[in-house]
Amino acid sequence: MKYSLPLVVAILLSFVVVLVLFPKLLTGDYYSLTVKSIYVNRLGNVLELELEETISDGTRAVQRFTDQARGDAFEGKRGFPAWPVHQTTFRSFIFSEPYRLDLDDPAKGVYIEEGRTYTVRRGEPLTLFYVVDDSGQKREYIAEISP
């Protein structure tokens, strides 16, 4: 069975158009964050983050402490064309007693680094930082794709 060149070109072109309009078919659900800046005060009770975030169409990402059910949500729009959503966010955390970042080295509790890009996939949360209380117990702050 022979295929004509115009038919093959039309099929390939249709495939490319579908991927351009719906890139999530190729990438799957994802939430990407690039760390633009991190500030930690010397007392370890203030942390400020500047993040550039990208999320795939129809995906919902949440940032929260692991001991909390809710957190800050960021959702990709649903629609046509199904392109990712980009935004820059500033997050400030002021920790009250007994929680703080590690006093010996406050930056030690921050797992992310300035200038790096991290990609979160479903079922693979990213720990951004942790705080400790007076007994040394940790509370981790994560980013994840919600189910």
N, C-alpha and C positions, 0 to 999 in steps of 0.2 A: 504494500500500500504506500503510495507516494503522497507526500504532503507538499503543497505549493509553498513557496517562500513567503508570499503575502500572508498566508494563514499562520505560519509559524511566527512571523513578525507580529501579527495582530495578537496572538496568544501571549507572547512574551511582553508586549507592550501593556496588555490588560493586567498581567501579573504585576508589573512594575507600578502601574497606576494604583492598584489595590494596596500595595505596600507603602506607597507614598501617602495615601489617604488614611491608612490604618497601620501605622508602624508598630503598634502593640502586637500585631500578629507575628512579628519577627522578634520583638524584644521581650514580650511577656510583661507582667506587672513589675514595676520597679519604682523606687524612690531614691533619688540621688541627691547628695548634699556635698557642697564644696565649702570648706571652712575658710572664710575670708579673714576673720580675726578672732582672737581669744584674749580676754582680759581676766586675770585673777588678782584680787587684792592680796596684800601680804598677810592679812588676818585669816584668809581662807573662807570668809563668809560671803563673798560676792564673786559671781562668775558672769561674764557677759560674752555672748557669742554672736557673730555676724555670719549668716549662712546664705548661700545661694542654693535654692532647692529646685529640683525638677521632678515631676511625678507623671507617670504614664496616665493616659486617658482612662477615667473610670476607676482609678485606684485610690484607696484611702490610706494615708500614712498617719501614724500617731506617735508622738513623743511623750513619754511618761516615766514616772518612777515605777520600778517593778512591783512595789507593794501597793500600787494604786490601780484601780480598774480603768480610770479615765485619764485623759491627758489632752495635749494640744493636737488638733487634727488638721490635716492638709489634704484636700481631695482634688484629684484631677477631674476636669470637667468631662461630661459625657456629651458627645455630639458629633457633628460632622464639620470639618474633617477631624479625625480622632488623634490630634497631636498632643504631645506632652504640654504641661503647664509649668511655667518658670516663675519664680518669685525670690526676692531677697528678704530675709527676716532678721530681726534683731531680738535676741532672747536674753533677758536679765534674770538672774537667780540671786536672791538674797536669802541666805540660810540663817535660820534662827536656832538658838540653843535647843537641843544639844548637838545639832548637825552642823558640819563644816567640812571643807576640803581638808586634806592632810596638812596639819600645821607645820610639820618638819619641811615639807616641800609641797605647797598648795597645788602646783601644776602637776604633781604626780598623780592626782586623782582624775586628771583629764586625759582620756584615752585618745581623743582625736587630735590632729595636728593642723596647724595653719597651713593653707596652701594645698592640702590633700583633698581628694574627692573620694567619697565613700558611696557605694551603691548597696541599697537594702533590697532584698528579695523576700518574697513570701516565705515565712518559716525561718528566716535568718535575721534576727534582730541585731542591731548595732548598739553597743554600749558606748555612750558619749562620755560620761563621767560618773564618778561615784562620790558620795559624801559619807563621813563616818560620824558616829556619836562618841560620847565619852568612853563607852565600853569597847569601842573598836568595831562595832557592828556597821556593815556597809549597807547603803541604799543606792542602787544603781539607777541611772537615768538612761533609757533606751529609746531608739527609734525603730519602729516596726511597721509592716504593712498589716492592717487589721483585716481579720477574716470577713 
